[in-house]
Amino acid sequence: MQLFHISHTIKNGNLIITDTDTIQQCKKVLRLNVGDLIHLQSTLANTTTRHLIKITNISETITGNIIETTCRDALHASPGTDIAPIMIIAMPNKADKAEIIVQKLSEIGVQKIIFWPAERSVIKERNTNKQIRLEKIAKEAVEQSR
């Protein structure tokens, strides 16, 4: 069952997905149809909400009935603690290393990754295009690792 980590709206017990890339992926790549089940996850205010959705309409938007909703502490910390898993890493000198680091840390559940320029770092700051790419890599890693 596919897991998506995207923005959505909920109206009258139905979940609506309007992201065009996700709709295209569902229709053309995954070939989902009415009646198929998907998971949709969102993280807000330090809680992770995962919805089990039964697709009722797949056209310009994806609409589905919410079958089950589970909420849990998104921090994945020990019970009774308010500490989010954060990783602080020196800025890697090669761009592809940053991508692998973000991918693997996202797969194991690290909520926040901070790159800081070390004394010997060649790259001292990231441009906005690189930041957008790293966010997409993290999103895909979360979806893939469930």
N, C-alpha and C positions, 0 to 999 in steps of 0.2 A: 504494500500500500504506500502510495507516494506521500511525502511530507513536504509542505510548502511553508515558507517563512516570509509572508508578504502582508502588506496592509489590506484591510478588508473592512466591510461594514456589516452590522447585524441589524436587521429589521424584521420584526414580528417572528422571531425564532428562525429566520432564514439568514444565512450568511451569503454575502455578495462579494465577489472578486471582480475588480474592474481592470486589473493590471494586464495590459495587452500582451506582454511577453509571456506571462503565465498562461493566459488563455490560448495563445498560439502553441505553447508547449503541450498543454493538455489535449488540444484538438489534433495537432499534426504529429507530434512526437510520441506522446503516451497513448493517443487514440482513446481517450476516455469518453464514455457515453453516459447518458442519463441512467441513474441507478448505481453507478460506480461509487466506491468509497475513497475518500482522501482524508488526510490529516492536515490541519492548518494550525500553525503555532505562531503566537505573538508574545513578545516580552514587553510588559509595561509595568512601571512602578515596582521593580524587583520581584515580579511574579511572572511565571510562564503559564500561559493559558494555551491548552491544546484542544482543538475541536475535532471531533470525528464528524465528517460531513458526507451525506448521501446526495449526490448531484441530482438536481431536479430540472435544470436547464443549462445548456451550454451553447451559447451563441455569441452575442456581443459581450456578454458578461457570463460569469459562472455563478449560478445560484444553487444553493443546497440547503437541505434540512439539517439542523444540528442534532445529531443523534446522541452525542455524549460530549461533555466538557469536563476537562480535568484542569485544576489549577494547582500549581506547586511552587515552592520557593525556587525562583530562577537562579538563586545564588549558588545552589548545589553545595552549600556549606554544611557543616555539622549542625545538628539540631540545636537551637538556642543561640546561634551566632548570627551576627549581621554583617559578616565579612564576605564580600564578593571575590571570586577568584580573579585576580589581576596579575598580569605578567608584564614586567618592565624589562625591556630589552634594549641593548645598545643598537644604534642604527647600523644595519648591515651595509657593507660596501657594494654589494651587488643587488640589483633590483629583484632578480628571481629568487634570491634567498628570503627576502621579505615576504614574497608571495607564499613560499612554502611554510615559513614560520606562521603566518596568519592562518593558512589552511589547517595545519596540524593542531595549533592551539585552539582553533574554533571547534575542531572535531572532538577534542577532549573536554570541551565545556568551559573554557576560559571566557569570562564575560567581557573583559576589557584588556586590550593590548596597548601598551604605551611604548612607542619607539622614542628614545632620547639620543641626541648626538653625543657620543663619547669623545674623549680627547683625540683618539686616533681615527675616528670615523671620517671617511672621505665625503660622504653625503651628510650634510648638516640639517637639511630640511626636505620634506617631500612636497611635490607639487600637488595641486588639487586633483588632477587626472589620475595620479597614482593612488591617491586616497580613495577615489571612487572605485577604482579597480580592486583595491584591497577589500573594500566593503562588499563588493560583489563576490569575491573569492570566499570571504567569511560566510556570507549568506548561503552560497552553494555547499560549503563544507558542513554547515549546520543541517541543511536539508538532507545531504547524503548520509551523514552519520546518525540521523534521526535523534 
